[in-house]
Amino acid sequence: MRRDQPPRPVAVGDVVAVYSEALGAWTASQVTGIDTAAQCVAVLELAWSGSEPETVADLGDVQPLRLTHHSWGGKLSHSNHRWVLPRSFTVIGSLPSLVTAPSYS
């Protein structure tokens, strides 16, 4: 396995869908950055949930998820994760990155 790319290739802009047991619906996120040295990706959660999407067009007008509960104050749900894409996550397409700033969490 090459150490300069994820085991399941992803790219900045990729939109990924996954079923959320907690919500009882599908959710979507966007890869906004890749750090090969740390082997992690920056992930922006999207303000969308619904039936299983086949393509990004199924998401409609895509917007970032802003956290408004507790003391979040409307900050973006944007964080870093290991770059191993779990099997339950499906890349459904790509869009221009919705944010350009790195994730610091």
N, C-alpha and C positions, 0 to 999 in steps of 0.2 A: 504494500500500500504506500502510495506517495504521501509524504508528510506536508506537502505544500498545497494540498487541496483536500476538501472533505471527502469521506468515503462515498457518500451519495452526493454528486455534484450539485451545488447551488451557486447562484450568482446574485450580485446586488440587483435589486429590482424584482427578484422572484417573489411571487405571492403564493403562500402556502395555506392550505385548508386542513383543518382537523376537527373531529367531532368532540364536543365538550359534554361530558357526562353531567357536569354541574348545571349547565344551561339546558341540556336536552336539545341542543342544536349545533350546527356547524359554525365554526368561527374562522377568521382569516387573519394572517399576519404577512408582513413584508420584510424580506431581508434587506437591510439598509447598509450593511458594511461587513467585511470579512477581514479578520486579523489572522493571517497564516502563522505568525510566530506564536500567538497564544492559542491557536486552533479554536477560535470562537467566532460567532457571527452576532451582529447587532440585529435585533428583531423589533419591529414596530407593530404592535397589535392594531388591528383595524376596527373601527366602530361598525361592525357588521356581524350579524348572526342570522341563520336561516337554514333552509334546506340545502342538501349537499350540492355545492357548486361544481360545475364541470369546467368552466373557464372564468377568467377575471370579469368578463362581461356580465356574468350572473350576479356579481356583487353590486352592480349599479354604480352610483356616485361614491367612490371610495374616499373615506376620510380616516385620519388617524384617531385612535381611541384616546380620549382625554379622561384622566382619573379625577373625579370630582368628590369622592367620598373622603371622610376623615380630613387629614391635613394636606392632601395632595394638591389642592388648589388649581386643578385643570391642567396639570403637567401631563405630558405624553406618556403613554405606556410603552416605553422604549428601553430595552435592556439587552444585555449580552448573555449568550447561551453557548454551550459547547456546540461545535459545528456538526456533530453527528445528528443527522435528521432522522428522528424515529420513524419506523415503518408506517405508523398510523398517520403521518403527515404526508400530504400530497401536493406537489407543485402544480398549480393550475394555470400558470402563465406568468407574465412579467409586465410591470408598469414602471414608468420613470419613478425614481425614488421619491417618496413623499417628504422625506427630511434629508438634509445634508449634514447636519451636526452629528458627531459621534454620540453613542450612548455611554454614559458614565456609570451605569449600574449593572 
